[in-house]
Amino acid sequence: MRIRLDPVLLLLLLSLLAIGVAVSYSASAGHFGVVRSQLLRVAVGLMVMVVFSQLPTRFFSRLAPLLFLVGLVLLAAVEFAGEVGKGAQRWLDLGVVRFQPSELCKLVVPLMIARYLAERPFPLPTGHLSVALLLIALPVVLILRQPDLGTAILVMASGVAVIFFAGVSWRLIISGIVLITASVPVAWQFLHDYQRQRVLTLLDPSSDPQGAGYHIIQSTIAIGSGGLHGKGWLNSTQAKLDFLPESSTDFIFAVYAEEFGLIGCGVLLLLYLLVMLRGLQISISASDGFGRLLAGAVVAIFFCYVVVNIGMVSGVLPVVGVPLPLISYGGSSLVTLLGGFGVLMAIRNDQKMWAR
């Protein structure tokens, strides 16, 4: 049986993954264990992508309610039996594997919203919109309780993206923006102390250079010292001298920028842009409404990953613990993203089948 993959998208993804492995090696000061572990995760993610790409999109549509329910159950399990790490209770240890259920929701939530809205009229009636927002709110609230603000934002963004692509009147969009803006003072009261400190640090990192502002200061030093051409691979002084915290995970972009400079950053952003353009092309040409909504959501998730991570590393956004997609060292987010791209390829395969 011939394996059907999108060659353009596959080439772009493999390029990003190769960059990720190389920079992970550099950020870990040449630790082969990190590279070996990352290569294993890449292999698992690619296998998931290949499997997903061979399935018909109707399979994902039918499975969406069950996956959504499983996602909620796993998030509830984290609440009662999750493992604590770095001050947050986000992981489930099943003995064989340790993972974050919240990562799965980045794909499961838009899958469910796309299934619900695919056959609804355009523009969306208020009743259907309310149900869709409720479906998004359930997992987001559970994720916020862990607490994991960064993942909650991405899950919410993925669901809202599906609603946007499904068709919402500009009156509702403007009303939503006004409501969110007005609710900021209220939401501030519910933030944890460290989350408030991150926002305040964004406004003035020098107010606490050895504490909350340390991450941003060191990352901006690394980015700036890269200059136009960079210092070269394996020559990141911020990573080598251990000045940059989380150098192989959340702040790996700072290591990349220091080693490859402005030109290297431009190449990386170009690869990201090409991946998103290919995803949008697949979304536009999808054979049905479900495929169009789901493909658009996958692209929106990827876009949010890129913007939030690079924004926080460069000091434009607060630090929220979001990895750089396909580059940062880690397993759950990498496998989830590659699974999402597998779904994109499945949508593309369905389109080609209908075109025959």
C-alpha positions, 0 to 999 in steps of 0.5 A: 500500500502506497503511503500518501504524504504531502511532499511540500509540507513534509520537506518543510517539517523535516527542515525545521526538525533538523534545525531543532535537533542541531540547536538542541545539541548546541543548547545542551552544551553538546550532550548526546543524551539530549539529541538521542532523546529528541531524535526518539521523540521526533521518530514517534511524532513522525510515525503519528503523523504518517498514521494520521495522514492515511486516515480519512477525515470522516474518521476524525469527525466521527471520533471527535466527541469521544476524543473530547470526552477522553481529553476532559477525563484526563484533565480531571485526572491531572487535577486529582492524581497528576504529577507536580513539576516546576511548581505546576501539576500538569503531568500524568504518569501511566508507568509506560509514558509520562505526558501532558493531557493539556497538549492533546487538547490543542488538537482535540478541542479544534477537532470537536469544535470543527465537528460541531460547526461543520454543518451549521449555517453561516453566519453562526446563530447565537445559540450555536456560538454559545455551545461552541464557546462552552465546549472551549471553556470546559478544558480551558478552565481545567488547564488554568487550574494546573496552572498552565496559562500558556497552554490554556491560551493556545487551546482557547485560540485553537477553538476560537480560530475554528469559530472565526473560520466558521463565520462570525458577524463583525458585530459579534467579533467587535463585541467580543473584543470590547468584552475581553478588554473590559474584563482584563481588570477582573481577570487580573485578580484571578492571576497567580502572583508569579503570573502578575509578576511576569506581566509587570516584568515585561513592562520593566525587566530591569526592576528585578534583574536577578529575579523575574526579569532574569529570563527576558534580560538574558534572552534579549542579550543572546538575541542582540549579540548574534548580530547579522551573521551570528557566532556560529553553531555551538558558539552560543556563550549565553548557553555555554556559560549557563546564563540562559535558563531553559535554553533547550526548551522555551528559550531555544530561539535565543540560542538559535538567534545568537548562533545564526544571527538575523539572517538565520532568524529570517530563514527560520521565519521563512520556513514557518511562513511557508508551512503556514501558507501550505496549511492555508492552501490545504484548508482553502481547497479542502473537500468539505466544511469539516476539513476546511475548519480543522485545517485552518485551526491547525494552522492557527495553532502553529501560528500562535506557537510561533508568535507567543514563543518568539514574542516572549523570548524577545521581550514583547510578550510575557513569559508563559512557557510555550515551546518554539514549535518543532525546534524546542526540546520536548515530547508532548507538544512535538508529537501533538503538532506532528499529529496535527500536520498528519491531519492536514495531510489527511485533508489534502489526501481527501481533496485529491481523492475527490478530485479524481 
